Amino acid sequence: MASSGRPAPGGCLCPSRAPLACLGPALLLLADLLLLRPALPGVLSLLVPTAPPLSRLCLVGLSRWAALWLGARGVLCAAPGSEGAGVPGWPAAGKPLAAALGLALPGLAVFRELKSWGAPRVSDSAELLHWGSRLDAFALSYAAALPAVALWHKLGSLRAPGDPGGSGDTVRRLLGCLGSEIRRLPLVLVMLVLSCVGEMAIPFFTGRLTDCILQDGAATAFTENIILMSILTIASAVLEFMGDGIYNSTMGRVHSQLQGEVFQAVLRQETEFFQQNQTGAITSRVTEDTSTSQATKKQESLAQASQVAIEALSAMPTVRSFANEEGEAQKFRQKLQELKTLSQKEALAYAFDTCTTSISGMLLKVGILYLGGKLVTSGAVSSGDLVTFVLYQIQFTTAVEVLLSTYPSVQKAVGSSEKIFEYLDRIPRCPPSGTLTTSSLKGLVQFQDVSFAYPNRPDVPVLQGLTFTLRPGEVTALVGPNGSGKSTVAALLQNLYQPTGGKLLLDGKPLPLYEHHYLHTQVAAVGQEPQLFGRSFQENIAYGLTQKPTMEEISAAAKESGAHGFISKLPQGYSTEVGEAGSQLSGGQRQAVALARALIRKPRVLILDDATSALDADSQSRVEQLLYKSHKRCSRSVLLITQRLSSVEQADHILFLEEGTIREAGTHQQLMENQGPYYNMVQAPGATGDLE
């Protein structure tokens, strides 16, 4: 409700409360004009009459600061919707404005004193206090204070700890990512300060040179100022170059390190994480968020657009076969339109900031030239003083513009880093790697009353009370209708998921107790559509091995799987690239390479999940020879999931799985004699070669 007094989105007060919120600041500014401006100089002259004029003016500034600060605090506490915690938006800038106004006039006076340092001039000491009571000096103090307060208030959200609208915690953590590299930043900061001091000296000497030119007999002073200004300019440029070099090299190393940490953190996540998060979104976080910066909504939109492109490009045969090229293009354009809308909003905000900064800068220049021209014509200041002040104003305006242009970049970095830190902080839901390794693993697998349901569907059981054993030297075939849970059994045996009930043991020990690399060397799996990488045959077959195998070992594994024949006929042999995801190979060739990748590990447990469906008759015969007649069969347990009846008939044990439960088990002959579900599947029309 409008009458609730709560601030509207964006930090603006509701219309019904706006007049009340503006009344307090207006009264405070009126009190500063009518009371503090004329009264404070007189009061301080009475209290400390013997103090130097500059000291008295500093006391005037501090007193003005204190009075305005107390007034601003009272206004904020009494503002509607503040609830004692302050009001978001421009009214909250009252406290920093008080500080800026309190320091403005003393700063101007100190500048005048420094400008006249070393130069003979006749000046009334009371003139310093006169600056505090002059209306033009009062207006000039606001002209100098308001841009500083606007910048301070805009950057305030970056240092507000614990504020939901602020980013202080994120900024501090970003600095923490620098690690040991942060020790370089003080050096960069020192170089930056010294470089700025050198640049600030240029307007100072330019003003002096102007006065020297207008005066007769000042050739010596002119030469000295030119030499000193040249030295300071060169030193400033050298320091800036060194500081930029150190900073850029440091940030380059930090970026590479952060990108590696984010990617490693993503790889540690459980399997469900990659099913619940789109590939494009993850890729965007890992590659783009760590190197470029966006606002959060824009980055999410870009991730969605990337996901559409990745899906379409990786499935072009499907897109082409269904003639949906225009549909994919339209979907991508839709995502880009959302991105375009966000970009337009960002551009509008940038244009508004730039326009505001430009107009305020021009108005400030006009005001300085007007007031400065009157002071020069009246003889209060020299032409050199005016030139110096104008140059300082240009430097200040440029610095403010740089800071304002940097602010969106910092905000973008903060927005991107929030998702990065979410990945870095995310604790994988899978158990950590165990430490168990043994040189005498037999490969005995025991499913003891195992049940399982996927985390995103906990109420839908996939497996219920499975109990069976895989023994070394034996082939156990797992058959059943589609959706019965066969591939889930294979996934559990690879430790990709954890049972929701029961135990899964390898040589009597739970799978999570085994060391991660050791377990996946001893348990190898080949799927129906194996994933290859856009690398050479040699790299794909040796993928994941910590100890690089020899070419003899690679070719031996390829011969066992039937891949050596077509690989050896290629011009570059095993150095030939297989293309993205093995796109240059047929389905059977990909399966043969994936089988070689599993066999080179010499696993104690081999899982074939419909891994021979695309093989030709000769390759299929070679695999059956490997499973049932090879001298190596005694050293491994085999779980065979296949639709080929010829392979299942020879299995030592056959398990018929239906609706997540083992309906019957035995040899082919036993199950055919039982005339149960297995018999019905074999006798079904069209099942002479395939079981499904």
C-alpha positions in Angstrom: 0.0 0.0 0.0 1.2 3.5 -0.7 0.5 4.6 2.8 2.8 2.0 4.3 5.7 4.3 4.1 8.0 1.7 2.5 10.4 2.8 -0.2 9.4 2.0 -3.7 11.7 -0.2 -5.8 14.9 1.4 -6.8 15.3 3.3 -3.6 12.7 6.1 -4.4 10.1 7.0 -1.8 6.4 6.5 -2.6 4.7 9.6 -4.0 2.7 10.2 -0.9 5.8 10.3 1.2 8.1 12.3 -1.2 7.1 15.8 0.1 7.8 14.7 3.7 11.1 13.2 2.7 12.2 16.4 0.9 11.2 18.7 3.7 14.0 17.7 6.0 16.8 18.1 3.6 15.4 21.4 2.4 15.3 22.8 5.9 18.8 21.6 6.5 20.1 23.4 3.4 18.3 26.5 4.4 19.8 26.4 7.9 23.3 26.0 6.3 22.7 29.1 4.1 21.1 31.4 6.6 22.6 30.4 9.9 25.9 28.5 9.6 27.4 30.5 6.8 27.3 33.9 8.5 27.4 32.8 12.1 30.3 30.3 12.3 33.1 32.6 11.2 32.1 35.2 13.7 31.7 32.8 16.5 35.2 31.2 15.9 36.8 34.7 15.7 35.4 35.5 19.1 36.4 32.1 20.6 39.9 31.9 19.2 40.9 35.4 18.2 44.6 34.7 18.3 44.6 31.7 16.1 46.0 31.9 12.5 43.3 32.7 10.0 43.8 29.4 8.2 43.4 27.5 11.4 40.2 29.3 12.2 38.8 28.5 8.8 39.6 24.9 9.3 37.7 25.0 12.7 34.8 26.7 10.8 34.8 23.8 8.4 34.9 21.1 11.1 32.1 22.9 13.0 30.0 23.1 9.9 30.6 19.4 9.3 29.5 18.5 12.8 26.4 20.6 12.6 25.3 19.3 9.2 26.1 15.7 10.2 23.9 15.9 13.3 21.1 17.5 11.2 21.4 14.9 8.5 21.2 12.1 11.1 18.1 13.6 12.5 16.5 13.9 9.1 17.2 10.3 8.2 15.9 9.0 11.5 12.7 11.0 11.1 12.2 10.1 7.5 9.2 8.0 6.6 10.0 4.4 6.1 13.4 4.7 7.6 12.5 2.6 10.7 15.6 3.9 12.3 17.9 2.4 9.7 18.1 5.2 7.2 16.3 5.8 3.9 17.6 4.3 0.7 18.2 6.6 -2.3 19.5 10.2 -2.4 18.4 11.2 1.2 21.0 8.8 2.5 23.7 11.0 1.0 23.3 13.6 3.7 26.1 12.4 5.9 28.8 12.3 3.2 27.5 15.6 1.9 28.1 17.1 5.4 31.7 15.9 5.3 32.3 17.3 1.8 30.8 20.7 2.6 32.7 20.9 5.9 36.0 20.3 4.0 35.3 22.3 0.9 36.1 25.8 2.1 39.2 24.8 4.1 40.4 22.9 1.1 39.9 25.9 -1.1 41.8 28.1 1.3 44.7 25.6 1.7 44.9 25.5 -2.1 45.2 29.3 -2.3 47.9 29.3 0.3 49.8 26.6 -1.5 49.4 28.4 -4.8 51.0 31.5 -3.3 53.7 29.6 -1.5 57.1 31.0 -2.3 55.7 33.9 -4.2 55.7 37.4 -2.7 52.2 38.8 -2.4 50.4 41.2 -0.1 47.3 39.7 1.4 44.9 40.5 4.2 44.9 37.6 6.6 41.2 38.2 7.3 40.6 37.4 3.6 40.7 33.7 4.5 37.7 34.1 6.8 36.0 36.3 4.2 35.8 33.2 2.0 33.6 31.6 4.6 31.0 34.3 4.4 30.9 35.1 0.7 27.9 33.8 -1.1 29.9 32.9 -4.2 32.4 30.9 -2.1 29.4 29.2 -0.5 27.9 28.2 -3.9 31.3 27.1 -5.0 31.6 24.7 -2.0 28.3 23.0 -3.1 29.5 22.9 -6.7 32.6 21.0 -5.5 30.9 18.9 -2.9 27.9 17.6 -4.8 29.9 15.6 -7.5 32.1 14.1 -4.8 29.0 13.1 -2.8 27.3 11.6 -5.8 30.4 9.5 -6.6 30.7 8.5 -2.9 27.1 7.5 -2.6 27.3 5.5 -5.9 30.3 3.6 -4.7 28.8 3.1 -1.3 27.0 -0.1 -2.2 30.3 -1.7 -3.0 31.4 -1.4 0.6 28.2 -2.1 2.5 28.7 -5.3 4.4 25.7 -7.5 5.1 23.4 -5.2 3.1 21.2 -7.2 0.6 21.5 -4.4 -1.8 25.2 -3.9 -1.3 28.1 -5.9 -2.5 30.7 -5.4 0.2 31.1 -9.0 1.1 31.4 -10.0 -2.6 34.1 -7.3 -3.2 36.0 -8.4 -0.1 36.0 -12.0 -1.4 37.1 -10.9 -4.8 40.1 -9.3 -3.2 40.6 -12.5 -1.3 40.9 -14.3 -4.6 44.1 -12.4 -5.2 45.8 -14.7 -2.7 49.5 -14.1 -2.5 49.3 -11.7 -5.5 47.7 -9.1 -3.2 51.1 -8.2 -1.9 51.8 -6.5 -5.3 48.8 -4.1 -4.9 50.4 -1.8 -2.3 53.3 -1.3 -4.7 50.9 -0.5 -7.5 49.0 1.8 -5.2 52.2 3.7 -4.3 53.2 4.1 -7.9 49.7 5.3 -8.7 49.7 7.9 -6.0 53.2 9.1 -7.0 52.1 9.3 -10.6 49.0 11.3 -9.6 51.2 13.7 -7.6 53.3 14.2 -10.6 50.3 14.9 -12.8 48.8 17.3 -10.2 52.0 19.3 -10.2 51.6 20.1 -13.9 48.7 22.6 -13.4 50.6 24.1 -10.5 53.6 24.9 -12.7 51.5 25.8 -15.7 49.9 28.6 -13.6 53.3 29.8 -12.5 54.6 29.8 -16.1 51.6 31.9 -17.1 52.5 34.5 -14.5 56.1 34.3 -15.6 55.2 35.0 -19.2 53.1 38.0 -18.2 55.9 39.4 -16.0 59.1 41.0 -17.2 62.5 39.7 -16.1 61.2 36.2 -15.1 63.2 34.2 -17.6 65.2 32.3 -14.9 62.1 31.3 -13.0 60.4 30.3 -16.3 63.3 28.0 -17.2 63.4 26.4 -13.7 59.7 25.7 -13.8 59.9 24.2 -17.3 62.7 21.8 -16.2 61.0 20.8 -13.0 57.7 20.3 -14.8 59.4 18.1 -17.4 61.1 16.0 -14.8 57.8 15.4 -12.9 55.9 14.6 -16.2 58.5 12.0 -17.2 58.6 10.5 -13.7 54.8 10.3 -13.6 54.6 8.6 -17.0 57.3 6.0 -16.0 55.5 5.3 -12.7 52.2 4.9 -14.5 53.7 2.5 -17.0 55.3 0.4 -14.3 52.1 0.3 -12.2 49.9 -0.7 -15.2 52.4 -3.4 -16.2 52.5 -4.9 -12.7 48.7 -4.7 -12.3 47.9 -6.2 -15.7 50.3 -9.1 -15.2 49.0 -9.8 -11.7 45.3 -9.8 -12.8 46.1 -12.1 -15.7 47.6 -14.7 -13.4 44.7 -14.3 -11.0 42.1 -14.7 -13.8 43.8 -17.9 -15.0 43.9 -19.3 -11.5 40.3 -18.4 -10.7 39.1 -19.9 -14.0 40.9 -23.1 -13.2 39.5 -23.2 -9.6 35.9 -22.7 -10.9 36.3 -25.4 -13.5 37.7 -27.8 -10.9 34.9 -27.0 -8.5 32.3 -27.8 -11.2 34.0 -31.1 -12.0 33.7 -32.2 -8.4 29.9 -31.9 -8.3 27.6 -34.9 -8.3 26.0 -36.3 -11.4 22.6 -34.7 -10.6 24.2 -31.3 -10.7 24.9 -31.6 -14.5 21.4 -32.9 -15.1 19.7 -30.0 -13.2 21.9 -27.3 -14.8 22.1 -26.7 -18.5 25.5 -27.1 -20.2 25.4 -23.6 -21.7 24.8 -22.0 -18.3 27.7 -23.9 -16.7 30.0 -23.1 -19.7 29.1 -19.4 -19.4 30.0 -19.4 -15.7 33.3 -21.2 -16.2 34.6 -19.4 -19.3 32.9 -16.0 -19.5 32.1 -15.0 -15.9 35.7 -15.4 -14.9 37.1 -13.3 -17.7 34.4 -10.8 -18.6 31.8 -9.1 -16.4 28.1 -8.6 -17.0 25.2 -7.7 -14.9 23.5 -10.7 -13.5 20.3 -10.8 -15.5 22.2 -10.1 -18.7 24.7 -12.9 -18.0 21.8 -15.4 -17.3 20.2 -14.4 -20.6 23.5 -14.9 -22.4 23.8 -18.4 -20.8 20.4 -19.3 -22.0 21.2 -18.2 -25.6 24.4 -20.2 -25.5 22.6 -23.3 -24.4 20.2 -23.1 -27.4 23.2 -22.8 -29.7 25.1 -25.6 -28.1 22.2 -28.0 -28.2 21.4 -27.2 -31.9 25.0 -27.4 -33.1 25.7 -30.6 -31.2 22.6 -32.3 -32.7 22.7 -31.0 -36.3 21.8 -34.4 -37.8 18.7 -34.5 -35.7 17.9 -30.8 -36.5 18.4 -31.5 -40.2 16.4 -34.7 -40.3 13.4 -33.0 -38.7 13.8 -29.9 -40.9 13.8 -27.6 -37.9 16.6 -25.3 -38.8 14.3 -22.3 -38.9 12.8 -23.4 -35.6 16.2 -23.4 -33.9 17.1 -20.1 -35.4 13.8 -18.6 -34.2 14.4 -19.9 -30.7 17.9 -18.4 -30.7 16.6 -15.1 -32.0 14.1 -15.1 -29.1 16.8 -15.5 -26.6 18.9 -12.8 -28.3 15.9 -10.5 -28.2 15.7 -10.9 -24.4 19.4 -10.1 -24.3 18.9 -7.1 -26.6 16.3 -5.7 -24.2 18.6 -6.0 -21.3 21.4 -4.4 -23.3 19.2 -1.5 -24.3 18.4 -0.9 -20.6 22.1 -1.0 -19.8 22.9 1.4 -22.7 20.2 3.8 -21.6 21.6 3.9 -18.0 25.1 4.4 -19.3 23.9 7.2 -21.6 22.1 8.9 -18.7 25.2 8.7 -16.5 27.4 10.0 -19.3 25.0 12.9 -20.1 24.7 13.8 -16.4 28.4 13.8 -15.9 29.0 15.9 -19.1 26.4 18.5 -18.3 27.6 18.9 -14.7 31.2 19.2 -15.9 30.3 21.9 -18.4 28.2 23.8 -15.8 31.2 23.6 -13.4 33.5 25.0 -16.1 31.2 27.9 -16.8 30.8 28.7 -13.1 34.6 28.6 -12.5 35.3 30.8 -15.5 32.7 33.3 -14.5 33.8 33.5 -10.9 37.4 33.3 -11.8 37.1 36.0 -14.4 35.6 38.4 -11.9 38.3 37.6 -9.4 41.0 38.2 -12.0 39.5 41.5 -13.1 39.2 42.6 -9.5 42.8 41.8 -8.8 42.0 39.2 -6.1 43.8 36.5 -8.0 46.3 36.4 -10.8 45.8 35.0 -14.3 48.1 32.1 -13.4 45.9 31.3 -10.4 42.9 31.0 -12.7 44.7 28.9 -15.2 45.9 26.6 -12.4 42.4 26.2 -11.0 40.8 25.5 -14.4 43.4 22.8 -15.1 42.8 21.3 -11.7 39.1 21.3 -12.4 39.7 19.5 -15.7 41.8 16.9 -13.9 39.2 16.4 -11.2 36.4 16.1 -13.8 38.4 13.6 -15.8 39.1 11.5 -12.6 35.4 11.5 -11.7 34.4 10.4 -15.2 37.0 7.6 -15.0 35.6 6.5 -11.6 32.0 6.7 -12.9 32.9 4.6 -15.9 34.7 2.1 -13.8 31.8 1.7 -11.4 29.6 -0.3 -13.9 32.5 -2.5 -14.6 32.9 -3.2 -10.9 29.2 -3.8 -10.6 29.4 -6.2 -13.5 32.3 -8.1 -11.9 30.3 -8.3 -8.7 27.3 -9.7 -10.5 29.3 -12.3 -12.3 31.3 -13.3 -9.3 28.2 -14.1 -7.3 27.5 -17.2 -9.5 31.2 -18.0 -9.5 31.3 -18.1 -5.8 28.1 -20.1 -5.7 30.0 -22.8 -7.7 33.1 -22.5 -5.6 31.1 -22.7 -2.3 28.8 -25.5 -3.4 29.5 -28.7 -1.5 29.1 -31.8 -3.7 26.3 -34.1 -2.6 28.3 -37.2 -3.5 30.6 -38.6 -0.8 34.3 -37.5 -1.0 36.9 -39.8 -2.5 37.9 -42.6 -0.2 41.5 -43.8 0.4 41.2 -47.5 -0.1 43.4 -49.1 -2.7 44.6 -52.7 -2.9 46.9 -54.6 -5.2 44.8 -57.8 -4.9 41.4 -56.7 -5.9 39.4 -59.7 -7.2 36.3 -57.9 -8.6 33.6 -59.5 -6.5 30.5 -57.2 -6.6 27.6 -57.6 -4.3 24.2 -55.8 -4.5 22.6 -56.3 -1.1 18.9 -55.2 -1.0 19.8 -52.1 -3.1 17.1 -49.5 -3.7 17.4 -46.2 -5.6 15.4 -43.2 -6.6 16.7 -40.1 -8.4 17.2 -37.0 -6.2 14.9 -34.9 -8.3 12.2 -37.6 -8.1 12.6 -39.1 -4.6 9.0 -40.5 -4.6 9.5 -42.5 -7.8 11.5 -45.7 -7.0 13.7 -46.9 -9.9 15.3 -49.9 -8.1 13.7 -51.9 -5.3 15.6 -54.4 -3.2 18.1 -55.7 -5.7 20.2 -58.6 -4.4 22.7 -60.3 -6.7 26.4 -61.0 -7.1 28.9 -60.5 -9.9 31.8 -63.0 -9.6 35.2 -62.9 -11.2 35.4 -65.1 -14.3 31.7 -64.9 -14.9 29.4 -63.0 -17.2 26.2 -61.8 -15.7 23.6 -60.6 -18.3 21.0 -58.1 -17.2 17.9 -58.0 -19.4 14.5 -56.6 -19.3 12.1 -54.1 -20.9 12.9 -50.5 -21.5 12.7 -48.4 -18.3 13.3 -51.3 -16.0 16.4 -49.8 -14.4 19.2 -51.6 -16.2 21.3 -48.5 -17.0 20.7 -47.3 -13.4 22.3 -50.5 -12.1 25.3 -49.7 -14.3 25.4 -46.1 -13.0 25.4 -47.3 -9.4 28.2 -49.7 -10.1 30.2 -46.8 -11.5 29.6 -44.9 -8.2 27.9 -42.1 -10.2 25.0 -42.3 -7.7 24.6 -43.6 -4.2 21.9 -46.2 -3.3 19.0 -44.8 -1.3 18.8 -48.1 0.5 20.9 -51.3 0.9 24.6 -51.7 0.2 26.8 -52.0 -2.9 30.1 -53.7 -2.1 33.3 -54.4 -4.1 35.3 -57.2 -2.5 33.3 -56.7 0.6 33.9 -52.9 0.9 31.4 -50.1 0.0 32.3 -48.4 -3.2 32.7 -44.9 -1.7 35.6 -46.2 0.5 37.8 -46.7 -2.6 40.1 -44.0 -3.9 38.4 -42.2 -6.8 41.1 -42.8 -9.5 41.8 -46.4 -8.3 38.1 -47.3 -8.4 37.6 -46.1 -11.9 40.6 -47.9 -13.1 39.3 -51.1 -11.7 35.7 -50.5 -12.8 35.3 -49.6 -16.5 32.2 -49.1 -18.4 31.2 -48.7 -22.1 27.8 -47.3 -23.0 25.6 -47.6 -26.1 26.5 -44.1 -27.2 30.0 -43.6 -25.8 31.3 -40.0 -25.5 34.6 -39.4 -27.3 36.6 -36.2 -27.2 37.8 -34.1 -30.1 41.3 -35.5 -29.8 43.4 -38.2 -31.4 42.7 -41.9 -31.2 45.7 -42.3 -29.0 44.5 -39.7 -26.5 40.9 -41.1 -26.4 42.1 -44.7 -25.7 44.5 -43.5 -23.0 41.9 -41.1 -21.5 42.0 -40.7 -17.8 45.1 -42.9 -17.1 47.5 -41.3 -14.7 50.4 -43.2 -16.1 50.8 -42.7 -19.9 50.6 -46.1 -21.7 52.9 -47.2 -24.4 51.8 -47.4 -28.1 52.1 -51.2 -27.8 49.5 -51.2 -24.9 47.2 -48.8 -26.9 47.3 -50.9 -30.0 46.9 -54.2 -28.1 43.7 -52.8 -26.5 42.5 -51.6 -29.9 43.1 -55.1 -31.4 41.0 -56.7 -28.6 38.1 -54.3 -29.3 38.3 -54.4 -33.1 39.4 -50.8 -33.5 42.9 -51.4 -34.7 41.8 -52.4 -38.2 40.2 -49.1 -39.2 42.6 -47.0 -37.2 45.7 -48.5 -38.8 44.4 -47.7 -42.3 44.2 -44.0 -41.6 47.1 -41.8 -43.0 48.0 -40.6 -39.5 47.0 -43.8 -37.7 46.5 -43.3 -33.9 47.4 -39.6 -34.2 44.3 -39.0 -36.3 41.7 -36.6 -34.8 38.3 -38.2 -34.2 36.4 -34.9 -34.6 34.2 -33.2 -32.1 32.5 -35.9 -30.0 33.8 -38.5 -32.5 31.7 -37.0 -35.3 34.1 -38.4 -38.0 33.4 -42.0 -36.9 30.5 -44.3 -37.3 28.5 -45.6 -34.3 30.3 -48.9 -34.4 33.7 -47.3 -34.6 33.0 -45.1 -31.6 31.9 -48.2 -29.6 35.1 -50.0 -30.6 37.3 -47.1 -29.5 35.4 -46.8 -26.2 35.8 -50.5 -25.6 39.5 -50.2 -26.2 39.5 -47.3 -23.7 38.0 -49.6 -21.1 40.1 -52.6 -21.8 43.4 -50.8 -21.6 42.7 -50.3 -17.9 42.7 -54.1 -17.4 39.6 -53.7 -15.2 38.5 -56.2 -12.6 34.8 -55.2 -13.3 33.7 -54.5 -16.9 30.3 -53.0 -17.6 28.9 -53.2 -21.1 25.7 -51.3 -21.3 24.4 -52.1 -24.8 27.9 -51.3 -25.9 27.9 -53.6 -29.0 24.6 -52.5 -30.5 26.3 -50.8 -33.5 29.0 -53.3 -34.1 29.0 -55.4 -37.3 28.9 -59.2 -37.2 32.7 -59.6 -37.2 33.3 -57.1 -34.4 30.4 -58.6 -32.4 31.9 -62.1 -32.7 35.3 -60.7 -31.6 33.6 -59.2 -28.5 31.9 -62.5 -27.7 35.2 -64.2 -28.0 36.7 -61.6 -25.6 33.9 -62.2 -23.1 33.6 -65.9 -23.1 36.8 -67.5 -24.5 39.6 -65.1 -23.8 42.2 -66.3 -21.2 41.7 -62.9 -19.5 38.0 -63.6 -18.6 39.0 -65.2 -15.3 40.5 -61.9 -14.0 37.3 -59.8 -14.3 33.6 -59.8 -13.5 31.4 -58.7 -16.4 27.9 -57.1 -16.3 26.4 -57.4 -19.7 23.4 -55.3 -20.7 22.5 -56.1 -24.3 19.6 -56.8 -26.6 21.5 -59.4 -28.6 20.1 -62.9 -27.7 23.3 -64.6 -29.0 25.4 -62.8 -26.3 22.9 -63.4 -23.5 22.5 -67.2 -24.2 26.2 -67.7 -23.4 26.1 -65.8 -20.1 26.8 -67.6 -16.8 23.9 -65.9 -15.1 20.9 -64.0 -16.5 18.9 -61.5 -14.4 15.5 -60.4 -15.7 14.8 -56.9 -14.4 11.3 -55.4 -14.5 10.0 -52.3 -12.8 13.2 -52.1 -10.7 12.9 -55.6 -9.3 14.6 -58.9 -10.3 11.7 -61.1 -11.4 13.8 -64.2 -12.1 17.4 -65.3 -12.4 19.3 -68.3 -13.8 20.9 -69.6 -17.0 19.4 -69.3 -20.4 18.3 -73.0 -20.3 16.8 -72.7 -16.8 14.8 -69.5 -17.6 13.5 -71.0 -20.9 12.3 -74.1 -19.0 10.6 -71.8 -16.4 8.6 -70.2 -19.2 8.4 -67.0 -17.2 9.0 -63.3 -18.2 12.4 -64.1 -19.9 10.8 -66.9 -21.9 8.0 -64.6 -23.0 10.5 -61.9 -24.1 12.5 -64.4 -26.1 9.5 -65.9 -27.8 8.0 -62.5 -28.6 7.7 -61.7 -32.3 10.8 -60.2 -33.7 13.0 -61.3 -30.8 15.1 -63.9 -32.7 18.0 -61.5 -32.8 17.1 -58.9 -30.2 15.5 -59.3 -26.8 13.6 -56.0 -26.9 
